[in-house]
Amino acid sequence: MTIAPRWMATLGLLAMAVSGCRSPDPEAVRPPAASEMRQAAAKPNVVVIIADDLGYADVSTYHQGRIPTPNIDRIGREGVVFTQGYASAPICSPSRAGLMTGRHQQRFGFEYNNGPAMRDINQRLGIDPRELTLADALRGAGYRTGAIGKWHLGSAPEFYPLNRGFDEFWGFLTGQTNFIRPDAPGVVNAQSPSPVIQAGELVRPAMRVSPANAVVTGPARERVELGDGFLTEQITEQALAFIERHRARPFFLYVAHHAPHTPLQVTQKYFDRFAAIQDRTQRVYAGMVSALDDGVGAVLDRLDALGLADNTIVVFLSDNGCAAYIPNLCSAQPLSGGKLTYLEGGVRIPFLVRWPARLKPGATHAGVVSTLDIFPTLVAAAGARLPADRAYDGGDLIARLQAGAEQGRRPLFWRTHPMHAMRDGDWKYLKDLDGAEALYRLSEDPRETRNLAAGETARLADMRQRYGVWEADKIAPKWAARSSSFEFDGRTFKFTP
């Protein structure tokens, strides 16, 4: 699909200096040398790697001593670690809709999950075809674009990745699939003879692969027979092949791993790495994260081997927090909550960026940033302009790094009607499904256990009012919610996914 003509003018090449007119933050951006200035004239390659339900404490950059992730950590060592990075939703498909468009998904009605798979297919639920995707924008700027792995933005033809700006696609279209045939040699499944099933269909054992969740590729959606292969490894193999094919021109590669989402499956190779973990579920989960980390390392190594690393932007993040509602699975330490909640563990995510040509290695950014920032950051780096016919809800992270962590601070907003949340500086405002309100001061209470709303009535009223201002130009959800109730951390939660 080509970009509509009315967008072409605004997506034309713009000669721009990424350093801008402000002084760079010495902790994050170094002044470019002459050789780097020459290299900056070339468009950077872009690789966005997104994990599925990976928690804040599942990456050793953020929480040592749990699951070692040396390759994900390497992105931070050689780039920037964002310690307060947020997803735009605490559940998969709305979060991906925000990332892919750079806009709050409430602007185009993608507020609730579009699953389960047959609802997505039968009701044609997906990302509004009038929305411009990141792939549209970068292809319009001269990039070859590819998506590999989980899509989860609609299964109907009008939502298919090849009709949404991507030149190539290899992956599955709905919310989950098997990582490997359950009866394949060397498979280790986390479930016991009586699989744990909680929160409706959100936790499942290994599943039957059908046309709805099969891996497909190409314009004809040709089904890919995976044999005894392990999906995490196969996604990595496809990513490496894409990089090899397009090494001679600017490319945008979106690597959407399924790990460590359910079903909890891993091969013996990764299970054996964690013999010290006694709990079987935790051990399988650690193996799934380790396989994901191996895949990240393989991509970084291939970029190095091809001489592409210096001028390739690598972004690593998760779509939302970990599935803490599954007993003995994951941890959001030092935060609380997890996927399906607006507590920090549900929306604060691992968020790391590497671009050796422009970013000083080993920097840490403590300012609040969002996955909504990825779109404008990459469009600017590609030398293009954002379309002027719509509002964007993020900003250029490179410019942000130059300005310093405390510059350009903005509040963040979330909504899964009737639930909503807002963060402004040190304060977090929540309204739950039953209408109860809470106010937390994160610097003193990162686990959000002390509701200060009763003693901070003026602040509560102010944040409630500003949330209303934000909500005023958003539209109603385009499809119905499905309610769930679940417990973890000794608390009961309700959500409308």
Beta strands, then each sheet from edge to edge (+ up, - down):
strand 1: 45-51
strand 2: 80-86
strand 3: 144-150
strand 4: 168-172
strand 5: 187-189
strand 6: 216-217
strand 7: 222-223
strand 8: 251-256
strand 9: 265-267
strand 10: 312-318
strand 11: 348-349
strand 12: 351-354
strand 13: 363-370
strand 14: 412-416
strand 15: 419-424
strand 16: 427-431
strand 17: 437-441
strand 18: 484-488
strand 19: 491-495
sheet 1: 7+ 6- 4+ 3+ 8+ 1+ 10+ 12- 2+ 11-
sheet 2: 7+ 6- 4+ 3+ 8+ 1+ 10+ 12- 2+ 13+
sheet 3: 5+ 9-
sheet 4: 14+ 15- 16+ 17-
sheet 5: 18+ 19-
end
